[in-house]
């Protein structure tokens, strides 16, 4: 369960005001950068990036970006904490239930904060409306 959420850094930029009229919905990326523990808590460092372009092709020109980074604290039973840390240290992945809660919580909070930054810069809000569901590979 998420018990703490802190955004420590906010960055936003546009390349030029003239290019804003050609912007498309941003390409969003949530990055889990570190995972460690403090007894029954899992501490996760993250970044949320919204990159804006003037088209949908790979060759599209960058218009701007928003980046939020910070920390999330999750409180879990000791066994779940141990399993999570072991899995992260072995292959940089998280158990599905924790990954789902984390990604959905980050999408919600970062979409809300990112909307304020986007509005200030004239960018489309980086809203994530759907819920993420993570499943094991078959």
Number of C-alpha atoms within 10 A of each C-alpha: 13 16 11 11 16 13 16 10 10 15 12 18 16 18 13 10 12 9 15 19 11 12 19 16 17 22 13 19 13 17 14 19 13 13 20 17 16 10 12 15 21 24 20 18 17 22 20 21 22 24 19 28 22 19 15 14 8 7 9 11 16 16 24 24 22 24 20 21 21 16 19 21 21 19 18 18 11 13 9 16 21 17 13 24 19 15 14 16 14 9 8 14 15 19 16 14 11 19 17 17 18 22 18 18 17 21 24 17 16 24 22 15 17 27 18 14 23 21 11 10 17 14 27 18 19 26 19 16 10 9 13 15 12 14 10 6 4 3
